[in-house]
Amino acid sequence: MSKRIRLKPEDRRAKILESSIEIFNKKGYKETTMADLVEASDLSFGGFYHYYSDKADVLMDIMREGNRYRLEENRRFLKEHPNLGKEEILIEMGINKLLDKNTMKPIYSMLLMEVKSDEKIRKLYNELIKEGMEDFRDFLGESHIDILSDMKSEFFLGVINSLFLGIYALDLEDIFSQDREALKDIIKTMLKHIKNKGEVYEK
């Protein structure tokens, strides 16, 4: 009989999230049960509940991993494109978020669609947005991208999230992938609107 490898808590948590992503993507958030997530994790119910008490908590940890992934992708993009202007950087980072193909993307769309009808998800989402905004502001500061005020950073992310949900829900990803310029024009128009309000850009 093979001996089960004892994982560190952080590695076990990562394995839970990995298997949960597969289940959420397969069944959707509403149809997924805790029993599904426990079975996929190869843990006992007691072992699983040591990490997560319900599926909403699992979903939120997946989204936190998504936030960390997006920040690392943004840092990588800046490193690869050191000569882009500040506005161009924001536009391209927005497009990359909208068109990036990764296993967490459908789950993020699930989260956005559950916000209105699920009170716990709504509270956790607000917490996630707060954490994400703090990380985003820190990123803008460390990268010297100082064209957005705090208030307008939140507005910018809100618009990107709205586009994100619309593109995914209407299955428009392939269309926009073939015409990035159209998506760029949409985001550029949004930034221009903010600029005309006189609340954003620092010269």
KATARA-V976763 format. One line per field, one symbol per residue. ss: DSSP state (@ for helix, = for strand, . for the rest). phi: phi as a letter, one per 30 degrees, with the letter a starting at -180 (. if undefined). burial: I if it has 9 or more other C-alpha atoms within 8 Angstrom, else O. A space follows every 50 residues. Layout:
ss = ???
phi = ???
burial = ???
//
This chain:
ss = ........@@@@@@@@@@@@@@@@@@@......@@@@@@@@...@@@@@. ....@@@@@@@@@@@@@@@@@@@@@@@@@@.....@@@@@@@@@@@@@@. ....@@@@@@@@@@....@@@@@@@@@@@@@@@@@@@@@@@@.......@ @@@@@@@@@@@@@@@@@@@...@@@@@..@@@@@@@@@@@@@@@@@.... ...
phi = .dddddcdedddddddddddeddeddciddddcddddddddicdeddddd cbcaddddedddddddddddddddddddddbdcdddddddddddddddcd cbdddddddeedddedccddddddddddddddddddddddddchccccde dddddedddddddedddddchcedddddbddddddddddddddddddicc dcd
burial = OOOOOOOOOOOIIOIIIOIIIOIIIOIIOOOIOOOIIIIIIOIOOOOIIO OIOOIOIIIIIIIIOIIOOIIOOIOOIIOOOOOOOIOOIOIIIIIOIIIO OOOIOIIIIIIOOIIOOOOOIIOIIOOIOOOIIOIIIOIIIOOOIIIIIO OIIIOIOOOIOOIIIIIIOOOIIOOIOOOIOOIIOOIIOOIOOIIOOOII IOO
//
